[in-house]
Amino acid sequence: MKNNINFTVIENGTQIPITTRHGSYPNLMYLLKEELQLESFGECGGVGRCATCVVKTSGIKENSALKERNEPATLSKLGFEEANIRLSCQIYITTDLNDAEISLLEV
């Protein structure tokens, strides 16, 4: 369907195709929690402080690739300096995610 956003999530080596629409969730963390039934994921509720929603990204485009707000400091405290390691609560559901790959990481 037109206007769909399609991307792949990798959880424990399993590829899971996701199809959603722009703005269907406040951010990627909420989508992952609901779609994959993840417990202990995003414990701070999306404010970018707890780092329980860390993901490795590939193929995210435009503004969604930028780290803003609390994200750089939170990731740095855990030793993550790579540009493709992100907090999923800081990634909005936009067409920037189309064809991306999101790998769940354990912290």
N, C-alpha and C positions, 0 to 999 in steps of 0.2 A: 504494500500500500504506500502511496506517495506520502511524504512528510514523516515517515517512520525513521527512527534512529536505530541502526543495527550495529551491535558490537559483540565481542566475545569476552566472557569471563573465564578465567582458568582457576579452578579450585582443586587442590590436591592432584594436579595433573590432568584433570578432566576439563574439556572445553565445553562451555555452556553458552549457546547463542542467546542473546537478549535482544528483544525488539521492544521499543518504547517510543514515546513521543515527547517532543520538546515540552519541558515544564511539568511532566507527569509526576515527578517527585521533586521535593525541594533540592535534593542533591544526590550524588551517586551512592553515598552511604545508605540513605533511606531505601533506595531501589535495591541495593544488594541485600540489606537486612530482610526486606520483605520477599523478594523473589527467591532468595537462596536459604531463607529461614536460618540466618546466622545468629547464634547466641554469643554474648560477650563481644559484640562488634558494635563500635560506635557508642561506647558507654557514656561519653560526655554529652551526647545528644546533638553533635554537629557543630560544636564551637571551636574545634581545632586544637584542643588541649590534651586529650588523653592518648592519642595515637593508637587507639584500638581499631582503627579503620584503615591501616596502611595498605597501599596497593602499589604495584609496579605497573606503569603504563607504557603503551607503545601505540603510536599513531594518533594521539590526541592532538587536535589542531587549534590554531588561533589563540584566543584569550584563555581557553580552558587549559592550555599548557603552562600558564603562568602561575607561580606560587605567590599568594598574597596573604594578608592579615597575619594570623598566628602560625600559619603553616611552616614557614622556614625555621622559625625558632623551635617549634615543637619537634620537627624532624631532626634538627641539628642536635638537640639534647639526646636523641637516641642514636646518633652517629650516622644518620642518613644525609648525605650531601648530594647524592645523584639527582639530576634534574627529573628523571623519570620515576622517582619514588615520591608518592603523593599521599595525602590524607584524602580519602574518598569523600569526606564531608565537605571538602573545599572545591569539589568538581561539580558543576551544575549540569543538569541534563539539557544539553543543547546539541545541535548538529555537529559541533566540534568533536563529539564522541563517535560519529558515524565511522564504521570500519576499524575502530580502535580495538586494542586487546588490553584487558585489565586482569592482572594476576593478583590474587589475594596473598598477602604475606602475613606471617605470624610474628608478633613482636613479643 
